[in-house]
């Protein structure tokens, strides 16, 4: 059997004596001569006789150290260790929502953790800190309450107080810093998988814009991850839009369901809902990459925007409005079903890692008036209208309560 000795990738083959037994003794000149004579007697040419002489080869030695007179043995060949490249599964690392807080209507944001192990998150309610970004009318004294799925208050914070664990979490997650001693609220908490609600109110009783944020402190740690955020607030024009952002990290693409629900809240006892929500998705460069008004595709008389308007950019957007896809995605995410005849907005999109912003507004009301006496007809532009000169006016939607939802699909 052939054995091989390798050093730094170079292999030298040798014959194994165990297979052939002891090596034959070296042939003598007399034996060679006798074999030649016998071959000649039998009529065999001596050129047909091949004699193999075993020549012992001394082992290779190398000095143990430079300048040493003592020989040493060859060092063992190094073991080649290869580390496989394991892709990081796409995951949400940050969820945030900007909305208006009023004296009698706090901002309510929900988020969910999926998996089997607890997850440490940084929860924040920013108010005064927003002035550094040129945002006027921010909440003066935001109060943050975190509740579990049963509604029990897990923590309450009014002014983060420069807590060291919060400051460390801000640095770890890349969140913009709060000034020491500011009235902004924040806390670090470890939560078991499940659904949670963040409620932000204003202790000053004045109201204003607040930014609610949830950051994943544990990074790429496996076992659990953030999967969705939903925010309920009053939506109005003139800066009263409901804006939510999220960051997707990791490798590869991930599919999301985005919904803007107004009329769909009425069956749950919510009054004063936004009559016709519109949602738009923007990438980190501010490009609109997806848009929807009326998820089922039904045109609503009196609105300027109907159907889906897909765009292009860093995301891969469903090219046509597909109510069946929205329905199946809602069921997979555990979201309540939408009425096919409602004017709620929703779409499914597949996105690459990056930062994204979703904006929820109300559809402007377009009034088309036919000058036929004192009567007027309201309807969507493009529909059949009475004969005669027409005048078109567009007015902002009336304020109303809406729910903005972002689901990472399983």
LOVEXMI-838548 format. One line per 2 residues: number of its first residue (from 1); their letters; for each residue x, y, z of N, C-alpha, C. Coordinates in steps of 0.1 Angstrom, whole numbers, plus 5000, padded with zeros to 4 digits. Atoms other than C-alpha are relative to their C-alpha. Example, Ala and Ser with C-alpha at 12.3 -4.5 7.8 and 13.67 -1.06 7.14 Angstrom:
<pts>
1) AS) 5009 4988 5000 5123 4955 5078 5009 5012 5000 ~ 4991 4989 5000 5137 4989 5071 4992 5011 5008 $
</pts>
This chain:
<pts>
1) XX) 5009 4988 5000 5000 5000 5000 5009 5012 5000 ~ 4992 4988 5001 5012 5035 4992 4996 5010 5011 $
3) XX) 5003 4990 4990 5015 5060 5020 5006 5013 4996 ~ 4995 4987 5004 5022 5097 5017 5003 5008 5012 $
5) XX) 4996 4990 4990 5040 5122 5039 4999 5014 4995 ~ 5003 4986 5005 5029 5158 5035 5006 5010 5009 $
7) XX) 4995 4989 4992 5046 5190 5046 4997 5013 4992 ~ 5004 4988 5007 5031 5224 5037 4994 4998 4987 $
9) XX) 5007 5003 5012 5010 5208 5010 5008 4992 4990 ~ 4991 5008 5009 5040 5189 4994 5000 4985 5005 $
11) XX) 5002 5013 4996 5034 5151 4995 5011 4991 4993 ~ 4990 5009 5005 5062 5124 4991 4995 4986 5002 $
13) XX) 5005 5013 4999 5050 5089 4983 5011 4990 5004 ~ 4991 5011 4996 5067 5058 4999 4992 4987 5000 $
15) XX) 5006 5013 5000 5060 5021 4998 4999 4995 5014 ~ 5002 5005 4987 5046 5005 5029 5006 4986 5001 $
17) XX) 4995 5014 4999 5067 4975 5040 4991 4990 5007 ~ 5009 5009 4994 5038 4961 5059 4993 4991 4990 $
19) XX) 5007 5008 5011 5022 4950 5026 5009 4990 4994 ~ 4990 5010 5007 5053 4933 5011 5008 4992 5009 $
21) XX) 4992 5007 4991 5069 4920 5042 5014 5007 5001 ~ 4986 4994 4999 5107 4926 5048 5006 5002 4986 $
23) XX) 4993 4998 5013 5127 4941 5020 5010 4989 4997 ~ 4990 5010 5004 5148 4916 5000 5014 5005 5002 $
25) XX) 4987 4995 4999 5185 4917 5007 5006 5005 4987 ~ 4994 4994 5012 5206 4937 4983 5008 4988 4992 $
27) XX) 4994 5010 5008 5217 4914 4954 5015 5002 4999 ~ 4986 4999 5002 5254 4905 4952 5004 4999 4986 $
29) XX) 4995 5001 5014 5275 4907 4921 5000 4986 4995 ~ 4999 5014 5003 5279 4869 4922 4986 4995 4996 $
31) XX) 5014 5004 5003 5241 4864 4923 4995 5005 4986 ~ 5004 4994 5013 5237 4888 4894 5006 4992 4988 $
33) XX) 4993 5007 5011 5263 4869 4873 4994 4986 4998 ~ 5006 5013 5001 5247 4835 4881 4987 5001 4993 $
35) XX) 5013 4998 5006 5213 4848 4871 5001 5003 4985 ~ 4998 4997 5014 5227 4861 4838 5004 4987 4993 $
37) XX) 4996 5013 5006 5244 4827 4831 4988 4991 4998 ~ 5011 5009 5001 5212 4808 4838 4990 5005 4989 $
39) XX) 5009 4995 5011 5192 4831 4815 5006 4997 4986 ~ 4994 5003 5013 5217 4826 4787 4999 4986 4996 $
41) XX) 5001 5015 5003 5216 4788 4791 4986 4997 4995 ~ 5013 5002 5004 5178 4790 4787 4995 5008 4988 $
43) XX) 5003 4993 5012 5180 4812 4757 4994 5014 5002 ~ 5006 4987 4997 5169 4844 4774 5011 5011 4999 $
45) XX) 4990 4989 5001 5187 4876 4765 5002 5007 5014 ~ 4997 4994 4987 5204 4892 4795 4994 5014 5001 $
47) XX) 5006 4987 5000 5189 4925 4784 4985 5000 5005 ~ 5013 5001 4995 5155 4912 4795 4999 4998 5015 $
49) XX) 5000 5002 4985 5165 4907 4831 5002 5014 5006 ~ 4999 4987 4993 5159 4938 4853 5003 4997 5014 $
51) XX) 4996 5002 4986 5176 4939 4886 4997 5013 5008 ~ 5003 4989 4992 5163 4962 4913 5008 5000 5013 $
53) XX) 4991 5000 4988 5187 4972 4940 4994 5011 5010 ~ 5005 4991 4990 5172 4988 4972 5011 5008 5006 $
55) XX) 4990 4991 4994 5192 5018 4983 4993 5007 5012 ~ 5006 4993 4989 5184 5030 5018 5003 5016 4999 $
57) XX) 4999 4986 5001 5177 5068 5019 5000 5006 5014 ~ 5000 4994 4986 5187 5087 5051 4989 5010 5002 $
59) XX) 5010 4991 4997 5160 5107 5068 5004 5014 4999 ~ 4997 4985 5001 5158 5145 5063 5000 5006 5014 $
61) XX) 5000 4994 4987 5168 5164 5093 5002 5015 4998 ~ 4998 4986 5000 5167 5201 5101 5004 5005 5014 $
63) XX) 4996 4995 4987 5183 5221 5129 4988 5004 5008 ~ 5011 4996 4991 5161 5227 5159 4999 5015 5000 $
65) XX) 4999 4985 5001 5172 5264 5160 5012 5004 4992 ~ 4988 4995 5008 5195 5285 5140 5012 5000 5009 $
67) XX) 4987 5000 4992 5231 5279 5151 5001 4988 5009 ~ 5000 5012 4991 5222 5247 5170 5007 4989 4992 $
69) XX) 4993 5012 5006 5244 5216 5163 4991 4988 5002 ~ 5008 5011 4998 5216 5193 5174 4989 4999 4989 $
71) XX) 5011 5001 5011 5194 5179 5145 4986 4999 5007 ~ 5013 5001 4996 5157 5180 5148 4991 4993 4989 $
73) XX) 5009 5006 5010 5127 5165 5130 4992 5011 4993 ~ 5008 4990 5008 5105 5182 5104 4988 5004 5009 $
75) XX) 5012 4996 4993 5077 5202 5120 4987 4994 4994 ~ 5012 5006 5006 5042 5188 5116 4993 5010 4990 $
77) XX) 5007 4992 5010 5022 5201 5086 4988 5007 5007 ~ 5011 4992 4994 4998 5229 5096 4986 4995 4995 $
79) XX) 5013 5004 5004 4961 5221 5096 4992 5012 4994 ~ 5007 4989 5006 4941 5242 5072 4986 5001 5005 $
81) XX) 5014 4998 4994 4910 5256 5089 4993 5010 4991 ~ 5008 4991 5009 4883 5271 5067 4987 5003 5008 $
83) XX) 5012 4995 4993 4855 5292 5082 4989 5003 4989 ~ 5010 4997 5010 4823 5290 5062 4993 5014 5002 $
85) XX) 5007 4987 5000 4806 5323 5053 4985 4998 5002 ~ 5014 5003 4997 4772 5322 5069 4993 5014 4998 $
87) XX) 5007 4988 5002 4748 5348 5056 4991 5004 5012 ~ 5008 4995 4989 4730 5370 5081 4986 5002 4995 $
89) XX) 5014 4999 5004 4692 5366 5078 4996 5015 5002 ~ 5005 4986 4999 4676 5400 5071 4991 5002 5012 $
91) XX) 5007 4998 4987 4662 5415 5103 4997 5015 5001 ~ 5003 4986 4997 4646 5447 5115 5009 5004 5012 $
93) XX) 4992 4995 4989 4670 5467 5137 4995 5013 5006 ~ 5005 4988 4995 4651 5499 5142 4985 5002 4995 $
95) XX) 5013 4996 5004 4614 5509 5142 4997 5013 5006 ~ 5003 4987 4994 4603 5545 5146 4987 5006 4993 $
97) XX) 5013 4993 5005 4571 5566 5142 5000 5014 5005 ~ 5002 4986 4997 4566 5603 5141 4985 5004 4999 $
99) XX) 5014 4996 5001 4531 5615 5150 4997 5011 5010 ~ 5004 4988 4992 4512 5643 5167 4993 4995 5013 $
101) XX) 5007 5003 4987 4503 5640 5204 4991 5012 5004 ~ 5009 4989 4995 4473 5660 5217 4998 4998 5015 $
103) XX) 5002 5001 4986 4462 5667 5252 4991 4988 5004 ~ 5009 5011 4996 4435 5640 5250 5002 4988 4991 $
105) XX) 4998 5011 5009 4450 5617 5224 5015 4997 4999 ~ 4986 5004 5001 4484 5600 5230 5003 4992 4987 $
107) XX) 4996 5009 5011 4504 5583 5203 5002 4986 5006 ~ 4999 5014 4996 4501 5545 5206 5007 4993 4989 $
109) XX) 4992 5008 5009 4527 5524 5189 5002 4986 5005 ~ 4998 5014 4996 4529 5486 5190 5011 4994 4992 $
111) XX) 4990 5007 5007 4557 5463 5181 5000 4986 5005 ~ 5000 5014 4996 4563 5426 5182 5014 4994 4999 $
113) XX) 4988 5008 5001 4592 5402 5189 4996 4986 4997 ~ 5002 5013 5003 4593 5369 5173 5012 4991 5003 $
115) XX) 4989 5009 4996 4613 5338 5183 4997 4993 5013 ~ 5001 5008 4988 4620 5318 5214 5008 5005 5012 $
117) XX) 4992 4995 4989 4645 5338 5234 4997 5015 5003 ~ 5002 4986 4997 4642 5372 5252 5009 5009 4992 $
119) XX) 4993 4990 5009 4654 5403 5233 5001 5013 5008 ~ 4998 4987 4993 4669 5435 5248 4998 5011 4989 $
121) XX) 5003 4989 5009 4656 5467 5232 5001 5013 5007 ~ 5000 4987 4995 4660 5504 5236 4987 5007 4995 $
123) XX) 5013 4994 5004 4626 5522 5237 5001 5015 5004 ~ 4999 4986 4998 4625 5560 5233 4988 5008 4996 $
125) XX) 5010 4990 5004 4601 5589 5231 5007 5014 5000 ~ 4993 4987 5002 4618 5620 5217 4991 5011 4998 $
127) XX) 5008 4987 5002 4604 5655 5220 5010 5011 4999 ~ 4990 4989 5001 4629 5682 5229 5012 4998 4991 $
129) XX) 4988 5003 5009 4657 5664 5210 4997 5003 4986 ~ 5003 4998 5014 4638 5669 5178 5003 5014 4995 $
131) XX) 4997 4986 5004 4646 5707 5178 5013 5001 4993 ~ 4987 5000 5007 4681 5699 5168 5000 4997 4985 $
133) XX) 5002 5003 5014 4667 5687 5135 4991 5010 4993 ~ 5008 4990 5005 4648 5718 5129 4985 4998 5000 $
135) XX) 5014 5003 4999 4614 5704 5138 4994 5008 5011 ~ 5007 4992 4990 4592 5729 5155 4987 4994 5005 $
137) XX) 5013 5005 4994 4562 5722 5177 5001 4986 5005 ~ 4998 5013 4994 4577 5691 5193 4994 4999 5014 $
139) XX) 5005 5001 4986 4563 5677 5226 5010 5004 5010 ~ 4990 4994 4991 4579 5695 5255 5004 4989 5011 $
141) XX) 4997 5009 4989 4577 5667 5281 4993 4986 4997 ~ 5006 5013 5003 4570 5633 5266 5001 4990 5011 $
143) XX) 5000 5011 4990 4560 5605 5290 4998 4987 4992 ~ 5000 5013 5007 4566 5569 5278 4995 4989 5010 $
145) XX) 5005 5011 4993 4547 5539 5290 5001 4988 4991 ~ 4999 5013 5007 4554 5503 5279 4991 4990 5006 $
147) XX) 5010 5009 4995 4526 5478 5282 5002 4986 4992 ~ 5000 5013 5007 4525 5441 5274 4987 4997 4993 $
149) XX) 5012 5003 5008 4498 5423 5254 4987 5001 5008 ~ 5012 4999 4991 4475 5422 5284 4997 5014 5005 $
151) XX) 5002 4986 4996 4478 5460 5289 5007 5004 5013 ~ 4993 4997 4988 4499 5458 5321 5012 5009 4997 $
153) XX) 4989 4991 5001 4524 5487 5325 5013 4993 5005 ~ 4988 5006 4996 4559 5472 5324 5011 5010 5005 $
155) XX) 4991 4989 4996 4578 5505 5327 4994 5013 4996 ~ 5004 4987 5002 4572 5542 5328 5011 5010 5002 $
157) XX) 4989 4991 4999 4596 5570 5321 4996 5013 4995 ~ 5003 4987 5004 4594 5607 5320 5013 5008 5002 $
159) XX) 4987 4995 4998 4629 5621 5314 5010 4989 5002 ~ 4991 5011 5000 4657 5597 5307 5011 5001 5011 $
161) XX) 4991 4998 4989 4680 5613 5333 5014 4996 4998 ~ 4986 5003 5003 4713 5604 5316 5003 4986 5005 $
163) XX) 4997 5014 4996 4710 5567 5326 5012 4994 4992 ~ 4989 5005 5007 4743 5550 5318 4997 4988 4990 $
165) XX) 5003 5011 5009 4727 5519 5303 4993 5005 4987 ~ 5007 4994 5012 4705 5541 5280 5011 5006 4991 $
167) XX) 4989 4994 5008 4736 5561 5269 5008 4990 4993 ~ 4992 5010 5006 4755 5529 5262 4992 4994 4988 $
169) XX) 5009 5006 5010 4725 5515 5242 4999 5010 4988 ~ 5001 4991 5011 4723 5547 5221 5013 4999 4992 $
171) XX) 4987 5001 5007 4760 5544 5212 5001 4987 4992 ~ 5000 5013 5006 4756 5507 5204 4992 4999 4987 $
173) XX) 5010 5001 5011 4726 5511 5181 5001 5011 4990 ~ 4998 4989 5009 4737 5543 5165 4988 5010 5000 $
175) XX) 5010 4991 4999 4707 5562 5177 5005 5014 5003 ~ 4995 4987 4997 4711 5600 5178 4998 5003 5015 $
177) XX) 4999 4998 4986 4720 5612 5213 4990 5010 5006 ~ 5008 4991 4992 4698 5628 5239 5010 5009 5008 $
179) XX) 4992 4991 4991 4712 5658 5258 4999 4995 5014 ~ 5001 5004 4986 4721 5649 5294 4990 5008 5007 $
181) XX) 5010 4993 4993 4692 5658 5316 4988 5005 4992 ~ 5011 4996 5008 4668 5664 5287 4987 4994 5005 $
183) XX) 5013 5005 4996 4631 5658 5291 4995 4988 4991 ~ 5003 5012 5008 4632 5631 5264 5000 4987 5009 $
185) XX) 5002 5012 4992 4622 5597 5277 5007 4988 4993 ~ 4993 5011 5006 4641 5564 5272 5002 4989 5011 $
187) XX) 4997 5011 4991 4646 5530 5288 5005 4988 4992 ~ 4995 5013 5006 4665 5497 5281 4993 4989 5008 $
189) XX) 5008 5010 4994 4644 5466 5287 5002 4987 4992 ~ 4999 5014 5006 4647 5428 5280 4986 4994 5000 $
191) XX) 5014 5004 5002 4614 5414 5267 5000 4986 4994 ~ 5002 5013 5006 4602 5379 5260 4992 5002 4987 $
193) XX) 5007 4998 5013 4588 5373 5225 4985 5002 5002 ~ 5014 4997 4999 4553 5387 5221 4997 5014 4995 $
195) XX) 5004 4987 5005 4534 5419 5214 5000 5010 5011 ~ 4999 4990 4990 4540 5452 5232 4995 5013 4994 $
197) XX) 5005 4987 5004 4526 5487 5231 5007 5011 5007 ~ 4993 4988 4995 4544 5521 5236 4990 5011 4999 $
199) XX) 5009 4988 4999 4522 5550 5247 5007 5012 5003 ~ 4993 4988 4998 4535 5585 5244 4990 5011 5002 $
201) XX) 5008 4989 4997 4517 5614 5261 5009 5012 5003 ~ 4992 4988 4997 4527 5650 5270 4996 5005 5014 $
203) XX) 5002 4996 4986 4531 5658 5307 4996 5015 5001 ~ 5003 4986 5000 4529 5695 5298 4986 5004 4996 $
205) XX) 5014 4998 5004 4494 5691 5285 4998 5009 4988 ~ 5000 4991 5011 4503 5711 5254 4998 4992 4987 $
207) XX) 5001 5008 5012 4507 5684 5228 5011 5004 4990 ~ 4989 4997 5010 4530 5684 5197 5004 4987 4994 $
209) XX) 4995 5011 5007 4550 5661 5176 5010 4992 5008 ~ 4991 5009 4992 4568 5631 5192 5005 4989 4990 $
211) XX) 4994 5011 5007 4591 5604 5178 5001 4988 5009 ~ 4999 5012 4992 4586 5569 5192 5009 4990 4993 $
213) XX) 4990 5009 5006 4615 5545 5186 5002 4987 5008 ~ 4996 5013 4994 4624 5509 5193 5013 4995 4992 $
215) XX) 4988 5004 5006 4660 5498 5187 5004 4986 5005 ~ 4995 5013 4996 4674 5462 5187 5014 5002 5005 $
217) XX) 4987 4998 4994 4703 5463 5211 5010 4989 4998 ~ 4992 5012 5001 4715 5428 5205 5006 4997 4986 $
219) XX) 4994 5001 5013 4724 5432 5168 4997 4987 4994 ~ 5002 5013 5008 4729 5398 5150 4998 4988 5009 $
221) XX) 5003 5012 4991 4722 5376 5181 4988 4993 4995 ~ 5011 5008 5005 4700 5348 5170 4990 4996 5012 $
223) XX) 5010 5004 4990 4669 5334 5188 4988 5008 5000 ~ 5012 4991 5001 4645 5363 5183 5003 5012 4992 $
225) XX) 4998 4987 5008 4640 5395 5163 4987 5008 4999 ~ 5012 4992 5002 4617 5424 5158 4993 4997 4987 $
227) XX) 5007 5004 5012 4590 5417 5132 4990 5010 4995 ~ 5010 4990 5005 4565 5446 5130 4998 5012 5009 $
229) XX) 5003 4989 4993 4555 5480 5141 4986 5006 4995 ~ 5013 4994 5004 4520 5496 5141 4998 5012 5009 $
231) XX) 5003 4987 4993 4510 5532 5151 4987 5005 4997 ~ 5014 4994 5002 4476 5547 5157 5001 5014 5005 $
233) XX) 4999 4985 4997 4473 5585 5157 4990 5007 4991 ~ 5009 4992 5008 4452 5613 5144 5008 5006 4989 $
235) XX) 4993 4996 5012 4462 5622 5108 4994 5013 4995 ~ 5005 4987 5005 4459 5658 5095 5010 5005 4990 $
237) XX) 4991 4994 5009 4473 5679 5068 5009 5010 5007 ~ 4991 4990 4994 4500 5706 5073 5009 4995 5010 $
239) XX) 4990 5006 4991 4526 5684 5090 4994 4990 5010 ~ 5006 5009 4991 4501 5662 5108 5000 4986 4994 $
241) XX) 4999 5013 5006 4510 5632 5086 5005 4990 5010 ~ 4995 5011 4991 4517 5598 5103 5012 4994 4992 $
243) XX) 4988 5004 5007 4553 5589 5094 5007 4989 5008 ~ 4993 5011 4993 4570 5556 5103 5013 4996 4992 $
245) XX) 4988 5004 5007 4605 5544 5095 5005 4987 5006 ~ 4994 5013 4995 4624 5511 5097 5013 4998 4993 $
247) XX) 4987 5003 5005 4658 5498 5091 5001 4985 4998 ~ 4999 5015 5002 4664 5463 5075 5015 4998 4998 $
249) XX) 4986 5004 5000 4699 5448 5081 5001 4986 4996 ~ 4997 5014 5004 4715 5416 5069 5003 4998 4986 $
251) XX) 4997 5003 5014 4719 5398 5036 4987 4995 4993 ~ 5011 5004 5007 4694 5393 5009 4988 5009 5001 $
253) XX) 5012 4992 5001 4658 5405 5004 4990 4995 5011 ~ 5011 5004 4990 4628 5405 5028 4987 5007 4995 $
255) XX) 5013 4995 5004 4591 5409 5020 4992 5006 5011 ~ 5007 4993 4990 4569 5433 5039 4985 5003 4995 $
257) XX) 5014 4995 5002 4532 5441 5042 4998 5013 5006 ~ 5002 4986 4995 4524 5478 5046 4985 5003 4999 $
259) XX) 5014 4997 5000 4489 5489 5055 4997 5014 5007 ~ 5005 4988 4994 4472 5523 5062 4985 4998 5002 $
261) XX) 5014 5004 4997 4439 5516 5079 4993 5012 5006 ~ 5008 4989 4994 4412 5542 5085 4986 4994 5002 $
263) XX) 5013 5006 4998 4377 5528 5078 5000 4987 5006 ~ 4999 5013 4994 4389 5494 5089 5000 5000 5015 $
265) XX) 5000 4999 4985 4391 5507 5125 4986 5001 5006 ~ 5013 4997 4995 4354 5515 5128 4994 4987 5006 $
267) XX) 5005 5012 4993 4344 5478 5135 5005 4998 5014 ~ 4995 5002 4987 4366 5480 5165 4996 5011 5010 $
269) XX) 5005 4990 4991 4348 5509 5180 5007 5013 5000 ~ 4992 4987 5001 4372 5537 5169 4991 5010 4992 $
271) XX) 5008 4989 5006 4353 5569 5161 5009 5010 4993 ~ 4992 4989 5006 4364 5598 5139 5011 4995 4992 $
273) XX) 4989 5006 5008 4385 5576 5115 5003 5008 4988 ~ 4996 4994 5013 4404 5589 5085 4992 4993 4989 $
275) XX) 5009 5006 5010 4380 5583 5056 5007 4993 4989 ~ 4993 5005 5011 4405 5576 5029 5015 5001 5001 $
277) XX) 4985 4999 4998 4441 5569 5039 5008 4996 4987 ~ 4991 5002 5011 4469 5569 5014 5014 4997 5006 $
279) XX) 4986 5003 4995 4504 5553 5020 5010 5000 4989 ~ 4989 4999 5010 4537 5559 5002 5012 4995 5007 $
281) XX) 4988 5005 4995 4570 5542 5007 5012 5007 4993 ~ 4989 4993 5005 4603 5561 5003 5013 4992 5005 $
283) XX) 4987 5006 4996 4639 5548 5003 5009 5011 5007 ~ 4991 4991 4992 4669 5564 5021 5003 5013 4993 $
285) XX) 4997 4988 5008 4674 5588 4992 4988 5009 4998 ~ 5012 4992 5001 4639 5601 4996 4991 4998 4987 $
287) XX) 5008 5003 5012 4626 5585 4964 4988 4992 5003 ~ 5012 5007 4998 4590 5573 4963 5001 4987 4992 $
289) XX) 4998 5012 5008 4592 5536 4954 4987 4991 5001 ~ 5013 5007 5000 4556 5525 4962 4989 5009 5005 $
291) XX) 5011 4991 4997 4522 5541 4966 4987 4992 4999 ~ 5013 5007 5002 4486 5529 4972 4989 5008 5007 $
293) XX) 5012 4995 4994 4452 5543 4978 4989 4990 4996 ~ 5011 5010 5002 4423 5518 4981 5006 4987 4996 $
295) XX) 4992 5012 5002 4439 5484 4985 4993 4990 4991 ~ 5007 5009 5008 4411 5465 4967 4998 5005 4986 $
297) XX) 5000 4995 5014 4414 5487 4936 4987 5007 4997 ~ 5013 4994 5003 4378 5501 4939 5002 5015 5000 $
299) XX) 5000 4986 5001 4375 5537 4928 4990 5006 5010 ~ 5008 4993 4991 4361 5561 4953 4996 5014 4994 $
301) XX) 5004 4987 5005 4340 5590 4940 5005 5011 5009 ~ 4996 4989 4992 4354 5623 4952 5014 5000 5004 $
303) XX) 4986 5001 4997 4391 5613 4954 5008 5002 4988 ~ 4991 4998 5011 4420 5623 4932 5008 4988 4997 $
305) XX) 4991 5011 5001 4441 5592 4938 4992 4987 5001 ~ 5006 5013 4999 4429 5557 4930 5009 4990 4995 $
307) XX) 4992 5010 5005 4445 5524 4925 5015 5000 5005 ~ 4986 5000 4995 4482 5516 4929 5009 5007 4990 $
309) XX) 4991 4993 5008 4511 5536 4915 5014 4995 5003 ~ 4987 5005 4997 4542 5514 4916 5012 5009 4995 $
311) XX) 4989 4992 5004 4576 5530 4914 5013 4991 4999 ~ 4987 5008 5001 4613 5519 4910 5010 5007 5009 $
313) XX) 4990 4995 4990 4643 5523 4933 5007 4988 5006 ~ 4992 5011 4993 4660 5502 4959 4991 4988 5004 $
315) XX) 5010 5011 4997 4628 5481 4965 4995 4993 4988 ~ 5007 5007 5010 4611 5455 4944 4986 5001 5003 $
317) XX) 5014 4997 4997 4575 5466 4942 4991 4991 4992 ~ 5010 5008 5008 4545 5444 4932 4995 5009 4989 $
319) XX) 5004 4991 5012 4537 5457 4897 4986 5003 4999 ~ 5014 4997 5000 4500 5454 4900 4993 4998 5013 $
321) XX) 5007 5001 4987 4475 5458 4928 4994 4986 5001 ~ 5005 5014 4998 4467 5423 4941 4994 4998 5013 $
323) XX) 5007 5002 4987 4440 5420 4967 5003 4987 5006 ~ 4998 5013 4995 4446 5383 4970 5013 4999 5007 $
325) XX) 4987 5000 4993 4483 5389 4979 4999 5007 5013 ~ 5002 4992 4987 4473 5415 5005 4993 4991 5010 $
327) XX) 5008 5009 4991 4448 5390 5020 5009 4989 5006 ~ 4991 5011 4995 4473 5361 5022 5011 5005 5009 $
329) XX) 4989 4994 4991 4500 5384 5036 4994 5004 5013 ~ 5006 4996 4988 4476 5397 5062 4998 4988 5009 $
331) XX) 5002 5012 4992 4467 5362 5073 5013 4994 5005 ~ 4987 5005 4996 4504 5352 5074 5006 5008 5011 $
333) XX) 4994 4991 4989 4513 5382 5096 4991 5000 5012 ~ 5009 5000 4989 4483 5377 5119 4993 5013 5001 $
335) XX) 5007 4988 5000 4468 5410 5109 4985 4998 4997 ~ 5014 5002 5003 4430 5415 5109 4997 5003 4985 $
337) XX) 5003 4999 5014 4413 5412 5075 4993 5014 4997 ~ 5006 4988 5004 4403 5443 5056 4987 4997 4991 $
339) XX) 5013 5001 5008 4368 5448 5040 5004 5003 4986 ~ 4996 4997 5014 4372 5445 5002 4994 5013 4995 $
341) XX) 5006 4988 5005 4349 5475 4998 5005 5012 5007 ~ 4996 4989 4992 4368 5497 5022 5010 5008 4992 $
343) XX) 4991 4992 5007 4390 5526 5012 5014 5000 5008 ~ 4987 5002 4993 4419 5514 5034 5011 4998 4989 $
345) XX) 4989 5001 5010 4454 5513 5017 5009 4989 5005 ~ 4990 5011 4996 4478 5483 5016 5007 4995 4987 $
347) XX) 4993 5007 5011 4504 5466 4994 5011 4992 5006 ~ 4989 5009 4996 4531 5439 4996 5012 5004 4991 $
349) XX) 4988 4996 5008 4567 5448 4986 5012 4992 5006 ~ 4987 5006 4996 4601 5431 4987 5011 5010 4999 $
351) XX) 4990 4989 4999 4630 5452 4998 5014 4994 5003 ~ 4986 5003 4997 4668 5451 5000 5003 5006 5013 $
353) XX) 4996 4994 4988 4686 5459 5032 5002 5015 4998 ~ 4999 4985 5001 4685 5497 5039 4990 5006 5010 $
355) XX) 5009 4992 4992 4665 5524 5056 4988 5005 4991 ~ 5012 4997 5007 4629 5531 5046 4991 5009 5008 $
357) XX) 5010 4992 4994 4601 5556 5054 4987 4998 4994 ~ 5014 5002 5004 4564 5551 5052 4992 5012 5004 $
359) XX) 5008 4988 4996 4540 5581 5051 4986 4997 4998 ~ 5014 5002 5002 4503 5579 5057 4993 5014 5001 $
361) XX) 5008 4987 5001 4481 5609 5046 4986 4996 4996 ~ 5013 5002 5005 4445 5614 5037 4999 5005 4986 $
363) XX) 5001 4996 5014 4435 5616 5001 4992 5013 4999 ~ 5007 4988 5003 4425 5650 4989 4987 4998 4994 $
365) XX) 5013 5001 5006 4389 5655 4980 4999 5009 4988 ~ 5001 4992 5012 4385 5666 4944 4985 5001 4996 $
367) XX) 5014 4998 5003 4351 5682 4936 5000 5006 4986 ~ 5002 4996 5014 4341 5685 4900 4985 5006 4999 $
369) XX) 5013 4993 5000 4312 5710 4896 4996 5003 4985 ~ 5006 4997 5014 4291 5712 4864 4992 5012 5001 $
371) XX) 5007 4988 5000 4278 5746 4857 4986 4999 4993 ~ 5013 5002 5006 4242 5735 4850 4990 5005 5010 $
373) XX) 5009 4994 4990 4221 5758 4871 5006 5000 5013 ~ 4995 5000 4986 4225 5755 4908 5005 4987 5005 $
375) XX) 4995 5013 4995 4233 5718 4910 5014 4998 4997 ~ 4986 5003 5003 4267 5703 4912 5001 4985 5002 $
377) XX) 4998 5015 4999 4281 5667 4909 5014 4998 5005 ~ 4986 5004 4995 4310 5653 4929 5004 4987 4994 $
379) XX) 4995 5013 5005 4331 5625 4914 5015 5001 4997 ~ 4986 5001 5004 4365 5613 4904 5003 5006 4986 $
381) XX) 4996 4995 5014 4383 5630 4875 5001 4988 4991 ~ 4999 5011 5010 4379 5609 4844 4986 4993 4999 $
383) XX) 5013 5007 5001 4344 5596 4852 4990 5009 4992 ~ 5010 4993 5008 4314 5606 4831 4994 5012 5008 $
385) XX) 5005 4989 4994 4303 5641 4840 4989 5007 4992 ~ 5010 4994 5008 4273 5662 4831 5006 5010 4990 $
387) XX) 4995 4991 5010 4276 5683 4800 5000 5014 5005 ~ 4999 4986 4996 4286 5719 4803 5014 5003 5006 $
389) XX) 4987 4996 4994 4316 5739 4817 5002 4993 5014 ~ 4997 5006 4987 4333 5722 4847 5010 5008 5007 $
391) XX) 4990 4994 4991 4352 5736 4876 5005 4989 5010 ~ 4994 5010 4991 4376 5715 4897 5007 5006 5012 $
393) XX) 4994 4995 4987 4386 5721 4933 5005 4988 5008 ~ 4994 5010 4992 4408 5701 4956 5002 5005 5014 $
395) XX) 4999 4996 4986 4406 5703 4994 5006 4989 5008 ~ 4994 5010 4992 4426 5685 5020 4990 4991 5007 $
397) XX) 5009 5009 4993 4411 5655 5037 4998 5005 5014 ~ 5002 4996 4986 4395 5661 5071 5008 4991 5009 $
399) XX) 4992 5008 4990 4415 5649 5101 4993 4988 5004 ~ 5006 5013 4996 4409 5614 5113 5010 4991 5006 $
401) XX) 4991 5010 4994 4423 5585 5133 5004 4989 4990 ~ 4995 5011 5009 4444 5560 5113 5010 4991 5006 $
403) XX) 4990 5010 4995 4466 5530 5119 5010 4997 4989 ~ 4989 5003 5009 4499 5526 5101 5007 4987 5004 $
405) XX) 4995 5013 4996 4512 5490 5101 5011 4996 4990 ~ 4989 5005 5007 4545 5475 5089 5003 4986 5005 $
407) XX) 4998 5014 4996 4548 5437 5090 5012 4994 4991 ~ 4990 5008 5007 4579 5417 5081 4994 4986 4999 $
409) XX) 5007 5013 5002 4564 5385 5066 5009 4989 5003 ~ 4992 5012 4996 4576 5351 5078 5004 4993 4987 $
</pts>
